[in-house]
Amino acid sequence: MYICNDCPRKCNVERKALTHKGKGFCHMGENPVIARADLHFWEEPPISGTNGSGTVFFTGCNLQCIFCQNEKISRGKFGKVITISELKEIYKELIAKGAHNINLVTGTHFIDAIVKSLDEPLPVPVVYNCGGYESIDSLKKLQSKIDIYLPDLKYADNSLAKKYSNAPDYFETATNAIKEMYRQVGSPVFNEDGIMLKGVIIRHLILPGQLENTKKVIDWVKNNFKDGEVLFSLMSQFTPINTCNTDSLNRRITQEEYDIIEQYLYNSGIEDGFMQELSSASEEYVPPFELGENLE
């Protein structure tokens, strides 16, 4: 049992071990809850490579965006409670399968368990894959344990952050967190096969009808990092789910919207990174969550 203030929400609530239930925003207990652990081939090329990324999907989230494609697990509906020892064994199994890295997806609310699970260095890079809404103090616990940071920068417009993720301080919090991530790991490093060994990839998902938000995110990346310091991944895979029945979130982005942002990115001068094809917007990109049980 401990009182949790690990993420920027600072819920200051008790989280008990060996349970999936908690009183904080993430609704999780102290022990990790996972919904999937397997090789994953849908990350950026230097993360997935040819063998796949050894991905562990954690249940629960400190954002719970209303458009989340993984809402089955982000809202704490599905998963399996495990111990730190079991988490370490999962890492070993994924590495034995040939994983290029261990990819920890949305583990912010289990950061203490993650730190303990990495008390011994792994033979492959460790990726911290998150929504960007991170506490600097918690990130400092990960110093020297994480090789690659893969944060979202969802919003430059805090009114959208409040509306869609109940996080009115998102932009300031996420941008400060990304700067801390870069301080820890520095500029990208790759092996001879093009697999990333170290660095930061900043992700941004284009939301339909919110092009100014995306333009401001691109501007921030351009104005805060020199060429080659970070990679920028612009995603077009937005797919509406049943909680997206308001505003423009009930549709995918249009070809016109895609073309406008593609040109804006080109004009920005950012060259280090990736941009998804518009055809990436598909339910096929939602992984099957089969490890565990319904937790409702």
FIRO-556445 format. One record per residue (C-alpha): residue number from 1; z, x, y. Coordinates in nm, 3 decimals, padded with zeros to 5 digits, m for minus. Each point is the difference from the previous one (the first is absolute). Example, Ala and Ser with C-alpha at 12.3 -4.5 7.8 and 13.67 -1.06 7.14 Angstrom:
2
(1; (00.780; 01.230; m00.450))
(2; (m00.066; 00.137; 00.344))
REM end
This chain:
296
(1; (00.000; 00.000; 00.000))
(2; (m00.074; 00.122; 00.349))
(3; (m00.051; m00.134; 00.350))
(4; (m00.368; 00.031; 00.081))
(5; (m00.149; 00.109; 00.331))
(6; (m00.284; 00.199; m00.156))
(7; (m00.288; m00.162; 00.185))
(8; (m00.047; m00.091; 00.369))
(9; (00.130; m00.352; m00.059))
(10; (00.352; 00.142; m00.055))
(11; (00.120; m00.309; m00.186))
(12; (00.345; 00.159; m00.054))
(13; (00.048; m00.199; m00.321))
(14; (00.143; 00.080; m00.340))
(15; (m00.252; 00.079; m00.273))
(16; (00.130; m00.003; m00.355))
(17; (m00.129; 00.200; m00.295))
(18; (m00.164; m00.142; m00.314))
(19; (m00.125; m00.315; 00.168))
(20; (m00.326; m00.102; 00.162))
(21; (00.174; m00.213; 00.258))
(22; (00.122; 00.112; 00.340))
(23; (00.097; m00.146; 00.335))
(24; (m00.221; 00.217; 00.219))
(25; (m00.351; m00.064; 00.129))
(26; (m00.150; 00.159; m00.312))
(27; (00.213; m00.225; m00.228))
(28; (00.052; 00.290; m00.241))
(29; (00.306; 00.150; m00.166))
(30; (00.078; 00.372; m00.013))
(31; (m00.189; 00.102; m00.315))
(32; (m00.379; 00.034; 00.013))
(33; (m00.206; m00.301; m00.104))
(34; (m00.359; 00.071; m00.101))
(35; (m00.294; m00.225; m00.082))
(36; (m00.262; 00.249; m00.115))
(37; (m00.027; 00.365; m00.100))
(38; (m00.342; 00.127; m00.102))
(39; (m00.299; 00.207; 00.100))
(40; (m00.161; m00.150; 00.310))
(41; (m00.359; 00.066; 00.107))
(42; (m00.025; m00.197; 00.325))
(43; (00.162; 00.240; 00.244))
(44; (m00.190; 00.236; 00.231))
(45; (m00.219; 00.250; m00.195))
(46; (00.227; 00.306; 00.042))
(47; (00.294; m00.206; m00.131))
(48; (m00.166; m00.179; m00.294))
(49; (m00.234; 00.282; m00.095))
(50; (m00.154; m00.033; m00.345))
(51; (00.318; m00.045; m00.204))
(52; (00.175; m00.254; 00.221))
(53; (00.318; m00.004; 00.203))
(54; (00.326; m00.045; m00.192))
(55; (00.108; m00.307; 00.190))
(56; (00.340; m00.170; m00.007))
(57; (00.006; m00.338; 00.175))
(58; (00.348; m00.093; 00.119))
(59; (00.106; m00.363; 00.035))
(60; (00.116; m00.122; 00.340))
(61; (m00.101; 00.118; 00.346))
(62; (00.153; 00.047; 00.344))
(63; (m00.302; m00.164; 00.168))
(64; (m00.122; m00.285; m00.226))
(65; (m00.312; m00.060; 00.211))
(66; (m00.129; m00.355; m00.031))
(67; (m00.342; 00.134; m00.103))
(68; (00.126; 00.242; m00.268))
(69; (m00.233; 00.012; m00.301))
(70; (00.294; 00.113; m00.212))
(71; (00.220; m00.291; 00.110))
(72; (00.100; m00.067; m00.363))
(73; (00.212; 00.314; 00.014))
(74; (00.050; 00.061; 00.374))
(75; (00.211; m00.315; 00.024))
(76; (00.205; 00.103; m00.303))
(77; (m00.138; m00.253; m00.246))
(78; (m00.086; 00.230; m00.289))
(79; (00.118; 00.326; m00.150))
(80; (00.238; 00.190; m00.225))
(81; (00.329; 00.165; 00.097))
(82; (00.011; 00.362; m00.113))
(83; (00.232; 00.298; 00.030))
(84; (m00.076; 00.327; 00.174))
(85; (m00.027; 00.170; m00.341))
(86; (m00.260; m00.255; m00.105))
(87; (m00.192; 00.060; 00.322))
(88; (m00.009; 00.372; m00.077))
(89; (m00.138; m00.076; m00.346))
(90; (m00.274; m00.214; 00.155))
(91; (m00.105; 00.298; 00.212))
(92; (m00.023; 00.215; m00.313))
(93; (m00.206; m00.260; m00.185))
(94; (m00.248; m00.035; 00.286))
(95; (m00.035; 00.377; 00.033))
(96; (m00.062; 00.022; m00.376))
(97; (m00.285; m00.250; 00.046))
(98; (m00.165; 00.242; 00.241))
(99; (00.107; m00.147; 00.335))
(100; (m00.100; 00.213; 00.297))
(101; (00.322; m00.100; 00.176))
(102; (00.298; m00.234; m00.010))
(103; (m00.064; m00.279; 00.249))
(104; (00.308; m00.198; 00.112))
(105; (m00.117; m00.331; 00.146))
(106; (00.229; m00.191; 00.238))
(107; (00.319; 00.177; m00.099))
(108; (00.163; m00.002; 00.344))
(109; (00.288; m00.224; m00.109))
(110; (00.069; 00.223; m00.302))
(111; (m00.010; 00.327; 00.189))
(112; (00.336; 00.127; m00.130))
(113; (m00.110; m00.058; m00.359))
(114; (m00.333; 00.172; 00.072))
(115; (00.178; 00.304; 00.144))
(116; (00.219; 00.025; m00.311))
(117; (m00.299; m00.045; m00.231))
(118; (m00.165; 00.301; 00.166))
(119; (00.296; 00.235; m00.029))
(120; (m00.221; 00.226; m00.213))
(121; (m00.348; 00.094; 00.126))
(122; (m00.294; m00.162; m00.179))
(123; (m00.309; 00.197; m00.111))
(124; (m00.226; m00.230; 00.205))
(125; (00.012; m00.113; 00.365))
(126; (00.219; m00.298; 00.090))
(127; (m00.152; m00.269; 00.223))
(128; (00.216; m00.229; 00.216))
(129; (m00.213; m00.311; 00.050))
(130; (00.155; m00.238; 00.253))
(131; (m00.048; m00.261; 00.271))
(132; (00.088; 00.244; 00.277))
(133; (00.318; m00.183; 00.100))
(134; (00.237; 00.287; m00.076))
(135; (00.329; 00.140; 00.127))
(136; (m00.012; 00.362; 00.116))
(137; (00.340; 00.065; m00.159))
(138; (m00.124; m00.128; m00.335))
(139; (m00.323; 00.199; 00.022))
(140; (00.203; 00.315; 00.056))
(141; (00.159; m00.057; m00.342))
(142; (m00.349; 00.045; m00.146))
(143; (m00.056; 00.340; 00.164))
(144; (m00.145; 00.242; m00.261))
(145; (m00.016; m00.276; m00.264))
(146; (m00.317; m00.171; 00.126))
(147; (m00.332; 00.185; 00.017))
(148; (m00.230; m00.276; 00.126))
(149; (00.086; m00.285; 00.233))
(150; (m00.223; m00.308; m00.016))
(151; (00.132; m00.235; 00.270))
(152; (m00.159; m00.310; 00.145))
(153; (m00.033; m00.036; 00.372))
(154; (m00.043; m00.376; m00.007))
(155; (00.052; m00.093; 00.361))
(156; (m00.032; 00.145; 00.348))
(157; (00.071; m00.352; 00.129))
(158; (00.367; m00.084; m00.053))
(159; (m00.063; m00.370; 00.056))
(160; (m00.209; 00.004; m00.318))
(161; (00.266; 00.206; m00.176))
(162; (00.259; m00.261; 00.088))
(163; (m00.224; m00.289; m00.099))
(164; (m00.126; 00.134; m00.331))
(165; (00.278; 00.238; m00.113))
(166; (00.310; m00.100; 00.199))
(167; (00.013; 00.354; 00.140))
(168; (m00.018; m00.014; 00.383))
(169; (00.068; 00.375; 00.029))
(170; (m00.263; 00.100; m00.256))
(171; (m00.232; 00.215; 00.211))
(172; (00.266; 00.227; 00.148))
(173; (00.181; 00.026; m00.332))
(174; (m00.310; 00.072; m00.208))
(175; (m00.153; 00.252; 00.238))
(176; (00.326; 00.194; 00.024))
(177; (00.023; m00.008; m00.380))
(178; (m00.355; 00.132; m00.039))
(179; (00.076; 00.288; 00.235))
(180; (00.303; 00.086; m00.215))
(181; (m00.216; m00.014; m00.313))
(182; (m00.246; 00.242; 00.154))
(183; (00.283; 00.230; 00.108))
(184; (00.113; 00.020; m00.362))
(185; (m00.328; 00.059; m00.182))
(186; (m00.250; 00.119; 00.261))
(187; (m00.379; m00.010; m00.020))
(188; (m00.192; m00.091; m00.317))
(189; (m00.029; 00.249; m00.284))
(190; (m00.236; m00.053; m00.298))
(191; (m00.058; 00.176; m00.330))
(192; (m00.338; 00.129; m00.115))
(193; (m00.087; m00.346; m00.140))
(194; (00.066; m00.177; 00.329))
(195; (00.331; m00.151; m00.114))
(196; (00.255; m00.023; 00.281))
(197; (00.307; 00.217; m00.043))
(198; (00.167; m00.053; 00.335))
(199; (m00.044; m00.192; 00.324))
(200; (m00.008; m00.343; 00.164))
(201; (m00.251; m00.283; m00.040))
(202; (00.049; m00.278; 00.256))
(203; (m00.129; m00.335; m00.122))
(204; (m00.095; m00.300; 00.209))
(205; (m00.118; m00.339; m00.125))
(206; (m00.239; m00.183; 00.231))
(207; (00.128; m00.354; 00.052))
(208; (m00.254; m00.275; 00.068))
(209; (m00.007; m00.101; 00.364))
(210; (00.223; 00.291; 00.106))
(211; (m00.248; 00.271; 00.093))
(212; (00.191; 00.110; 00.311))
(213; (00.298; 00.081; m00.222))
(214; (m00.220; 00.223; m00.216))
(215; (m00.157; 00.170; 00.303))
(216; (00.348; 00.083; 00.135))
(217; (00.101; 00.147; m00.337))
(218; (m00.312; 00.219; m00.001))
(219; (00.079; 00.108; 00.357))
(220; (00.355; 00.098; m00.094))
(221; (m00.112; 00.213; m00.293))
(222; (m00.266; 00.170; 00.213))
(223; (00.243; 00.067; 00.287))
(224; (00.287; 00.130; m00.213))
(225; (m00.163; 00.225; m00.258))
(226; (m00.253; 00.277; 00.029))
(227; (m00.304; 00.017; m00.225))
(228; (00.102; 00.092; m00.353))
(229; (00.371; m00.073; 00.039))
(230; (m00.001; m00.338; m00.178))
(231; (m00.246; m00.218; m00.190))
(232; (m00.069; m00.354; 00.119))
(233; (m00.086; m00.274; m00.248))
(234; (m00.147; m00.318; 00.147))
(235; (00.010; m00.287; m00.248))
(236; (m00.210; m00.317; 00.002))
(237; (00.139; m00.154; m00.320))
(238; (00.196; m00.282; 00.167))
(239; (00.002; m00.296; m00.238))
(240; (00.172; m00.325; 00.100))
(241; (00.280; m00.127; m00.223))
(242; (00.175; m00.335; m00.007))
(243; (00.245; 00.098; 00.277))
(244; (m00.290; 00.076; 00.239))
(245; (m00.091; m00.355; 00.096))
(246; (00.044; 00.043; 00.375))
(247; (m00.193; 00.171; 00.280))
(248; (m00.288; 00.218; m00.113))
(249; (00.178; 00.131; m00.309))
(250; (m00.159; m00.266; m00.218))
(251; (m00.323; 00.200; m00.024))
(252; (m00.134; 00.348; m00.064))
(253; (m00.131; 00.214; 00.282))
(254; (m00.363; m00.064; 00.093))
(255; (m00.290; 00.244; m00.008))
(256; (m00.004; m00.012; 00.380))
(257; (00.370; 00.094; 00.019))
(258; (m00.055; 00.280; m00.250))
(259; (m00.295; 00.137; 00.198))
(260; (00.196; m00.006; 00.327))
(261; (00.289; 00.198; m00.148))
(262; (m00.229; 00.240; m00.182))
(263; (m00.169; 00.083; 00.331))
(264; (00.335; 00.028; 00.180))
(265; (00.127; 00.243; m00.263))
(266; (m00.319; 00.204; 00.030))
(267; (00.028; 00.008; 00.379))
(268; (00.366; 00.111; m00.023))
(269; (m00.104; 00.329; m00.153))
(270; (00.235; m00.032; m00.299))
(271; (m00.186; 00.160; m00.289))
(272; (00.272; 00.083; m00.252))
(273; (00.054; m00.296; m00.231))
(274; (m00.153; m00.304; m00.160))
(275; (m00.136; m00.346; 00.077))
(276; (m00.028; m00.264; m00.271))
(277; (m00.320; m00.191; m00.052))
(278; (00.023; m00.366; 00.099))
(279; (m00.052; m00.094; m00.367))
(280; (00.349; 00.137; m00.071))
(281; (00.148; m00.338; 00.100))
(282; (00.066; m00.141; m00.346))
(283; (00.284; m00.131; m00.212))
(284; (m00.097; 00.271; m00.249))
(285; (00.192; 00.249; 00.215))
(286; (00.328; m00.175; m00.080))
(287; (00.144; 00.189; m00.300))
(288; (00.143; m00.191; m00.298))
(289; (00.380; 00.000; 00.014))
(290; (00.112; m00.026; m00.360))
(291; (00.310; 00.220; m00.022))
(292; (00.304; m00.223; 00.013))
(293; (00.066; m00.370; 00.037))
(294; (00.021; m00.276; 00.258))
(295; (00.309; 00.054; 00.213))
(296; (00.020; m00.333; 00.181))
REM end
